[in-house]
Amino acid sequence: MVKHKKTWLGAIGFLLLLLLVNMISQYAYTRIDFTKEQRFTLNQKTRSILKNTKKPVIITVFLDGELPAAFKRLQRATKDLLTDYRAYAGTDITIVFADPIAGLSAAEQDTAIHNLYQVGIEPTNLNIKNDNGFAQKIIFPMAMVSSGDKQFPVKLLQNFNAAGSYEESINNSIQNLEYVFTSAIQQVLKGEHPRIGFTEGNGELSDLQLHDAIKSLSDSYEVGRVNLDLMDRRGLDKLKMLIIAKPQQEFTEAQKYKLNYFVRNGGRVVWCIDQVGADLDSLKGSGEQLAFNRRLNLDDMLFIYGARVNYNLVADANCVEIPLAMGGGQGQIQLAPWVYYPLLMPDTASAIVKNIDGVKSEFVSTVDTIGVKGIRKTAILHTSPFNKVFNTPKLLSLQMVAEQPDPRDYASVPKAVGVLLEGSFPSVFLNRAIPAGITEPYPSALAGKASKMIVIGDGDVFKNQVSTSDGSAFPLGFDRYSERNYGNKALLLNIADYLTNAENLITLRNKEVKIRLLDKTRLRTEKLQWQLINVAGPLLLLISFAIFQHYYRKHKYAR
């Protein structure tokens, strides 16, 4: 009787303990993360933003329904992350998962897809293997974050290539989930968009060549073209960032004076400079072209700020392919590697370029840093270790395409072609007269405000390709010849976020999620062995335990 009483008391005590733990969990949230890379732990910056959130937020995730296994993993990671967001938030966060075209007819699906596209929710076509071959499926790896009358689309899938393996894209996407959602929540709560200007008037890239760059930035920023000759001080004060994309004409001293004021006043600048004039279209026309030095009148300015774009060209064995017309009656077009289109490698130590693909470039020059007091310099883009640097002027010829680059001839060390400069920049016009053309006062403090700038030795890094058939713009970073996506768009968005966001959310990209995949080689060679271990092993263990228990009981009770 006493034994039964103790059993009942123990059971009641256990139930009461469970009830107490459940009640405490309603008011105190915690989870223990045993993963090596702390994949389930929110960054302190994210927790701070969520804790200070006062307005209700609604997050609608459109990645739902029947999905391939890889996308199910992305869906589960998104669900886990948003559950943590809701737990840490200082206000109500409503989370909804929905398939926007489930149960709709073909005509209704077209209308729904069009309406979603208008608000920034873009579909993705998947080729799914089945018993009959391949079938196409439309999914929406997107989310919409909204608060009040503000809403912001979120792209869950990063650098996806439908022709390749999902795994790498899914892994990069999971690593970036915290960044994209935290950034989106901050955007809808602030309700303000920094202004970014692409300069014009000095032969910079056209609106069509910058179409996708401007379109991509317009989701989060106010973006337009800026002519320094027409821009006054009030207009410069409203800008947060300037992008100077491939100028081909010399800058006047008055233009430089305005740029210097903008930098000293805390403005951010991205310099995409072609110090050498070379063009593939001209080269295809004549077969040869002299790559000549451009005079942009920016060398002294960049030197004082702490950088120098050199007058040279980089040839890299790790390069992009270009289309060439081969001989024969059919006029066939074939792709051939072009060493003067290097594939730039992001420096993984820098949060700006972490987890992005290689960056496509055209006729690149190296970038050196200069010792300037108070300026911190960080290289963010490099060539591969297999490169040559040629001083210019230099005669270029398409005959070089026929020559396969020998890695031994190109063996070198990676060269920096993109650098980040941070600090309080000195004035270019210190103890100099105000140049002609400046008609209003531009106050200049003895110590400039802290600022940032990026210098890239390629003017085409943010240029999108244009269709020859209808004149439409291709997405930035997409090569229409090889049908491959490069990291140019991700680079642009990361740079814009890093240079304009005071919260420095780009550090959230430092999180790495390791994929511990099976060894496919061992899987093929040892397939039968592991099948036996996984199928027959548990059965043998179970039978062995049953036999042992039978004889143990027989031995115990036979006495």
N, C-alpha and C positions, 0 to 999 in steps of 0.2 A: 504493500500500500504506500509506504514511504517512497519507494522507488518510482511508482507511477506519479506521485505528487511532485517529485523533483523533475520528472520529465515534463509534466504540464507547466510547471513554473518556468523551466528553461525555454519551452516553446513560446510562452506568453512574453517572457523577457526579450526573446529574439524579435518577436513581432513588434513590441514596443520600441525596440532599438531601430528597426527599419522605419517605423512611423516617425520617430524623432529625426532620423537622418533625412527623410523625405520632406519634413516640415522645414528643416534648416536649409535644404537645397532650394526651397522656394525664395529664400531671401539672400542666400550667399552662394554665388556661382564660383565654381573652381573646376579645373581639370588638370590632370598630371600628364605632361608630355614626355614620353620616354624615347621619342625618336631622336636620333643623333643630330639631325639638322633642325630640330625644333619646328617641324613643319606645321604643327597644330597650335602654335603659340603666336598670338597677335603681337605685332610690333608696338612698342610703347607709344610711338607717335600716332598710330591708328587708334589705340585705346584712349589717348588724350582727346582726339577729335571726336570720337564717339561719345565720350563722357560729357563733353561740352555741347553736344547736340541738343537743341531745345525744341525744334520743329519735328513733327511726325514725318517719317520717311517711308515711302513704299518702294519696294524693289521687286520688279516683275522679271522673272527669268524665263526666257522662251525656249530653253533647251530642255525639252520634255518629250514624252512619247517613246516609240520604239527607236532605240539608238544602238549603233555598234558598241562593242565592249569598251573601246578606247574613249568614246564620248560619254559613256555611262560613268567612267572614272572621272571625267571632267565635271559631270553633273553632280556626282557625290562630293567632290572636292568643293564645288561651289556651295552646295547645301551645308556642308560642315562649316565652311568659313562664315556664311551668313548667319548660321545659328550662334556662332561666337559673337558676331556683330550685334545681334539682338540682345545677347546677355550683357554685353558691356555698355550698350547705348544708354544715354541719359534720357531718352524719350522712346516712344513706340516706333519700332521698325517692323513693318508688315512685309512678309516674304511670300511671294506667289510664284509657283512653277506652272507653266501652261504651254501647250502646243497650239500656236495660233491658227493652224490650218487643219486641225483634227476634226473629222466629221464634215468637212465642207466639200461641195462639188467643185469640179475643175474651174468653172467660171467664178465661183465664190472665192476659191483659193487665189486666183489671179488678182481679184480685187483686194483681198486681204494682204497679199504680198506687196501690192502697189502702195496701199495705205501705210503699211509698216515701213516701207522704204522711204516714204516721205518724212518720217520722223527719225530716220537714222538706223532702223533695224533691218539689216541686210541678211538675205538667205545665203546658205552655202549648199552646193550640190555635192553629194557623195556618190561614189561608185562602190556599191556593196556587192561582194561576191556571194552568189548563191548557187543552187544546183543547176540552174539554167544558164549560168555565166555571170553576167553583171547586171545589176539593176540600179537605177538612179533614185536617190531619195533627197528631198529638200528638208534641211534642218535649219534652225535659227540659233546658232551659238552666240546669242546676244542677250542683253538684259537692259531694262530701262529703270533708272533711278529717278524718282520724282518726289518733290516736296512742295506743297502748295501749287502754284501755277508754273513752277520750274521743273524741267525734266532733262535728263541727260542719258544718251545711249551708251552702253558699255559693251565693248567687244571682248568676248571671253576667249576666243580662239586666236592665237598669235601666229603669224607667218605660216599659214596653212597652205600646203601644196597637195591638191587632190590626187595628183599622180604618184605621190611618194608615200612613205610610211607615216601613219598618224602619230606614232609614239613620241617622236621628238617634239612635234608641234604641241601635242597635248601636255607634255612635261613642261615646256616653256610657258604654256598658258596657265598651268596650275601655279607655277612659280610667280606669275604676274597677277594672280587674282586679287591678292590683298592690295596691291598698288592701284589697279584699275578701279576697284570698288571704293577705296578710300578717297581717291582723287575725284571720282564722280560725286560722292556724297558731299565733299567739300565744295565742288562746283555748284551744286543745286542749293546748298545752304547759303553760300556767299551771294549768289545771284549777280556777280559782276565778272566781266571778261576782260583780261588785260589786252591792250592793243599792240598788235605786231604789224610792222610795215616792211614791205619789200621795196627797196630803193629802185628808182628808174631815172632815166635822163642821162646815164653814162654808158649806154649800150648794154644794160643788163638783160637777163633772160626775159622773154616776152610773157604776156599773160597766159598764152596757150602752153608755153613750155613750163610754166609754174602753176598750171591749172590745178593739178591734184595736190600740190603742196599747199596752195591757198585753201582749197576745199577741205583738206584734212585738218588744217589748223582752225578752220572756221567753226568746227564743232565746239571748240572750247575757248576761242579767242575772237576778238574783232580784228580782221585782217584786211589790209588794203595796200595799194601802191603809194609810195612816198617819193616826191621829187624834192630833193634838198634845195634846189634853186627857189622853189615856191614855198617851201615850209618855213614858218616863222617860229619864234621861241615858244609861243603858247602851244603850237602844234607838237613841237618836240617834247614838251613837258607832259603831254597826254600819252605819249608812246612809252611802252615798257621795253620793247625790243625792236631792233632793226636787223634785217637780213640783207646783206649785200651779195647778190648772186651773179657772179661772172660779169663784172663791169669790163668794158672794152675800150672806154674812152677815159682820158686823163681827168682826175678830180681837180677842181679849182681850189685855191686856198680858202675861198669863202665856204665851199662845201666842207672842207676839212675842219674849218673853224666850228661849224655847226655840229659836226660829228664829235669833235673834241668836247664841246659843251655838253652834248648828250651823254657821253661816257663819264665825264667828270660829275654830272648831275645824277649818276646812278643808273643810267640807261645801259642796256645790254646789247651787244653787237655780235652778229655771226658774220665773219668774213669768209666768203667762198671765192677765192682769188685764183684766176688763171694768169700766172706770170708769163706763160709761153702761149703764143697763138698757134694752134693746130686744129684742124678740122677734118674728120674722116670723110665727109661728103666731098670736100675739095680734093682729098687724096685719092678717092675712088675715080674722080673725073680725069685726072692727069696721070695717076699712078705714082707721082712723087709730089712732095711738098716740103718747103723749107719752114721748119718750126722756128719762129722768130720771137724775140723778147718783146713783151708789151711794156709800155711806160704808163703806169697808172697814177704816178705821183703819190703813192701810199707807203713807199718803203720807209721814209723817215718817221711817219706816224706809227706804223706797226713796230718799228725798231724801238721807239721810246716806250711803247706799251709792253715790249718784252718778247716780240716774235719777229721772225723774218721768213718770208716765202721766197725760196731760192729760185734763181733762173736756171732750171734744169728740168729734165724729164726722167721719170722713173719707168724702167722696163722691168716687168715682173713675170716670172714663169707661172705664177698663180694668177691667171688672168681670165677675163671674160671673152667669149667667142663673138665674132662678128660675121655677118653674111657676106659671101663673095660669090660672084658669078663665075662658074667653072666653064671650061671649054666644052665644045660639043654642040650638036644641032639642037638639043633640047633646052640649052641655056639654063642648066641646073644651078640652083643656089645651094651652097654648102656652108656650114659653119666652120670657122677656123679660129684658133686662139690668136689673140692680138695682144702682145705683151705690153702695149702702151695703154691698155684698159685694165689696170690692176684691180684685183679683188681685195679691197682693204679689210684688214683684220681688226675688229674692235679689241681694245685692251680690257680684258675681263676684270682687271683690278679697279676699274673706274665704274661707278654706279650708272653713269650716263649711258654707257654702251653695253652694260651687262645684259646677257641673254638675248642679244640681237644677232641676226645673221650677218654674213659678210656684206660689205657695202660696195656696190658697183661704182666705178669711177672712170673718167676719161682724161687722158693726158695730164697726169698728176705731177706736181712738184713737191719736193721735200720741204718741211717746215722746221726751222731751228728756233730754239728759245734763247733769249738774251737775258743776262743777269740784271734785273731791275729790282731795286730795293722795295720790299713790301709786296711784291707780286709773286703769288704761288703758281707754278706752272705744272701741268699734268698732260702727258701725251695720252690721247684717247683713240687715235687711229694709226695703224702701222701698215707697212707693206709686209709681205711674207719674207722669210730669210733668203729667198732665192730671187735676188733683184740686181739690176745694174742701174747706175745713175749716169745720165749723159748730160754734159753741159750744152747749152744752146748759144747760138743758133745751131740747128742740126737738120740734115736732109733726111726726111722720112720716105720710105718706099714700101709699097704693098708687097714687093718681092720678099720682104722679111717674113710674110705669113707662111711661105713655103718652107722656111727654116724652122725645124723643131727646136725649141729652146733646150739647150743642154744644161741640166741642173748644176753641173760642175762649173760651167762658165758663169752661172748666176749666183753661185754660193756667196753669201754675204751675211749681213746682219739686218734685222728689220729696221726700216727707216720710218721716222715719224712724219706723218702727212696731215695730222690734225692735232691741235693742242688746245687745252683749256687754260685761260689766264684768269686769275681771281685776285682781287685786292683793290687798293685805292690807287688809281692810275695817275701818273704825272701828266702835267699839261704840255701839249705839243707847242703851244703858243706862249709859253712862259717868257717874259721879257721881250716879246715880239710885238710889232705894231698890228693893229686890227686890220685884216686884209680888206681890199676894195670889194664892195658889194654887200658889206654888213651895214645895215641901216638902222638897226635897233640894238639896245644894250643887251649883252649876254653876261650876266653877273658871273664872276669866276672867284670861287673861294680858294684860300691858300691850300687847303686840304680837300681833295675831292671825296665824294661819297664812295663807299665800297661798291664795286661793280664786278661784272664778269663778262668775259668775251671768249669766243671760240674762233680760231683761225684754221682754215682748211685749205690745203694747196690744190684744190680742184673746184672750178666754178660750176661744174655740171652735176655735182653730187645731189642736188635737189631738183634736177630737171627731169620731167617725165617725157617718155617717147610719144610721138604723135602719129596717128594712123595716116598712111598715104592715100587711102581710099576715100575716107570721108572727113579727114582733118580733125577727128576726135582725139582726146587725150587718153593715153593709157594710165593706169595707176602708177604712182611713183614707186620706183624700185622694181617694176615688172619689165622684163625684157621680152619683147614680142617675138623675137627670133628663136630664142631657146625656150620660151614660155616658162621662165623661172622667175621667182620672186626673190629679190635681194632685200637687205635690211635698211635701205635708204629712208623709207617712210618712218620706220621705227626710230631711226636715228634723229630725224627731224622732230618727231613728237617728243622724244626724250630730251633733246636739247631745249625745245621750247618750254617744257615743264621745269627743267632744272634752272633755266635762266630767269623764268618769270615767277616761280612759286616760292614764296618766302618760307613756306613750311618745309621745303626740301623733301618732298615725298618720294623723290627718286631713290632715296636710300632704302625704300621698301623693296626695291628690286634685288637687294643683296641676298634675299632668302633663296636657298637652293634646295630643290627636292630631287633626291637621287632616285632614279629608276633602277631597281635591282631585277633586271630581266634574266630569264633563263639563258644559259649558254647554248645557242642553237646548234653549234657544231657537236657538242657532247650529246645533245638531244637526239640528233640524227644517228650517231654511232652507237649510243647506249640506250636506245629507245626501249628495246625489249626488257633490258635489265631493270630500268626504272619503272616500267609498267608492272613487272612482277613484284617489285618492292612495294609499290603503292597499292596494288590490288590484292596480291596474295599475302603480303606481309601482315596486314591487320587481321586477315582471316586466320592465319597460322597462330598469331598471338592469342586470338580469342579462343581457338580450339585448345591451345596449350594450357591456357588459364582454366578452361572448363575441365580438362583431364586432371590438372593439378588439384583443383577444388574437389573433384569427385574422390580421388584417392586420399586427399587430406581428411575429408569428412568420414570416409570409410575407416581410415586409420584411427581417427579420433573417437568415433562412437562404437567401433567394433569391440573396444575394451570395455 
